[in-house]
Amino acid sequence: MKKVPLIIFDGLDGSGKSTQVTLLKERINRKHKVLFTREPGGAPLSEKIRDIFSTPEGAQSSAQTQLFLVSASRSNWIEEVTVPNLKEGTPVISERGDSSTFAYQIYMKKRLDLERLFWEIRDVLFGEWKPSHYFIFDVSAVEAKRRVNTDTKRTRSIFDMDPIDSYERARDGFHLFVKKLPGEVTLIDGDRDPKIIHEEVYAKIKELCEWK
């Protein structure tokens, strides 16, 4: 039996991942059945936890507290959304995933002591349903922050106020995540024409989903 893919789009805010999700939705349209979702969130209870995570109190909480908050959201999302769809044969594509937790809570917040716990929680939450592939969209920290600051359509969040060195640490975290899961992550140069990037991503998605 073929494994129905769970695919994660991730990267720094401003890396272009949302643009790529939009282009993919437009490309697929009604040709293929795919569930597009997001993390944290993606399910009613998970969205409520996301709201807490996004409050000033949530944003200022410790890396450990944030790790458990986002893990609770992810657990519910896996149980209520991800696994049921995968069991039905529907590919799931999520904007953000556990790769963000690794980059932000472990590396941006400089809590490398939590890395072992991160992998242990990941094993418990996903079990046999671990993501099939990750696309990490990569741009420099300076470019990512520039895009965030100049995007007039974007709803600004507390996290957008993070200093440039925080962006640098998060980017380092994403790069290390790629190394931790060789063959399971594609690092995409996000400093190119979005349409060129889309074609590269679509070719891999088509392969993963076994589309004709």
N, C-alpha and C positions, 0 to 999 in steps of 0.2 A: 504494500500500500504506500503510495507516494505521500510525502509529508506536505501538508498545506502550509504555505509560508506565512510567518509573522515577520514583517519587515519594519525596521525602525529608520526614520529620517531624523538626523540630529546634527548638532553643531552649535556654535555660539549664536546668540541673538544677533541678527544682522548677517548671518552666514549665507542666507538665501534658501534655507530649507523650506520655509513656508511658500516661497515662490515655486519651488520644485513640486511641492504637494499640489498646488493649484494647477500647474501645467500637466501633471500626471492625471488629475481628475478630469481635466478637459480632454486629454488624449484618450482616456479610457471611455469616458462618457457612459453609454449604456452597452458598450461592446462586451464588457466583462463584469462579473459580479465581484466587487471588492468592498470591504468595509474600511472606510477611512475614520480614524479616531485620533485621540491625543492623550498625552500624559504630561503631568498628572491630570487626572480627570477621566473623561470618556465614559463614565457611568454615573448615575445619580449620586450615590454616596461618595464616589471618588471626586466628583465635582465639588461637593460640600467640603471635603478635606482640602481640595485645591484652594478654595476660598479662604480657609483658615491659613494655609501656607502662604497666601499672598497678602495677608494683613501685615501691618507694621510689626506686630508681635511675632508673627510667623517668620517674616524676613529677618528679624533680628535674633531669632532663637539660635541655639547652638547647632553645630553640624550634626551632632548625634540626635537631637530632637528632630531636625529636619529629615534626617535619614529615616527615622521611624515614621514620621508623618507621611512622607512620600511612599514609603513601603506599604503602609496601610492602604493608601489610595491605590497603589499598584496591585495589591492583593485582591481588592474588590474588583478592579478592572479586569484582571486575569480571570477571576471566577465568573463574573457576570457578562463580560463582553468577549474577551479574547478566545477562551477555550470553547464556548458554545459555537462561535462562528467557525473556528478552525475545524471542529468536529463535523459541522455541516458542509465543510468543503469550501468555505469562503475565505480567501486570503485576507489578511488584516494588515493594514499599513498605518503606522502610528507616527504622528509628529511628536518627537521626543520619546525617550524611554529610559531604561536603567543606565544607559551610557551618560545621560545628563547627571544622574545621581553621582556616578563615579567622578565626573569632571568637576561638578560644583560642590557637592558636600564633602568629598574626600580631598580633592586637590585645590579648588579655589579657596576653601576654608582651612587648608593646611592641617587636615586631620588624617594623615597617612596611617595613623594607628587604627583607624576604622576600616581600612581596606579589607582585612580578613573577614570582618563582620559583613561587609558589603557582599562579598562572594558567597558567604554562607547563606545570607538572606535570599540572594538571587537563586541559589539552588532550591531552597524551600518554596519560594513563591512560584517559580516557573516550572519546576519539576521537569517533566518530559516535553513541556511546551515552550522551551527557550526560543528566543528569536532566531529565525533562520539566517537573517542577514541584516547588517547595519550599513547605512550610508551616512558617513560623517562629512558634512560640508565644511570645508576649511578655508578661512581667510585670516589675515593677520588681525591681531587684537585691535590695532589702530583702525583698520578698515571696518571691522565689525562695529566698533563704537561710533565711527563716523556715520555709518549707514543708519544705526539706531537713532542718532541725534538729528539726522536730516529727514527721517521718514515722517512726513506730516500725517500719513494715514494711520500710523501706529498709535495705539493706546498705551501711553507711557506707564510703566510699572515701577515699583520701588527698586527692583533689581537693575533697572536702566541707570540708576545713579551710582552703580559700583564703579570704582576707579579703574584706570587702564590696567594696573598691575593685577587686579582681580580677573580681568579678561584674559591676561597672559597666562595666569595659573590655570584657569579653566581650559584654555586651549591646550596647554601641556597635558592636562588630564585626558582630554579627548585623544590626543596623540598616543598616550600610553595605553588607553583602552584598545586602540587599534592593534598595538603590539601584544596585548594580553590575549586577544582572540584572533590569531592568524588565520586567514582564509574566511573568516566570518564577517569581516568589516572591510568596506571599500572607502578609502579616504579620497574625497572628491575636491579638486581644486575649485573653490568657489569664486575665484577672481577671474571669471571668464563670462562670455555671453551666456545668459540663462538658457537659451534655446540649444546651445551646444551641449551644455551640462545635461539638459533634459534628455537629449538623444542618447547620451552615455548611460544615464540612469535607466531609461526605458528599456534599453537593450538587456540590461541585467535583470530588471523586473520581469520582462518577457520570458527570460530563461528560467528564473526562479518559479514563476507561475505556470510554466510549460504552455504558454499561449502559442497558437499557430501564427 
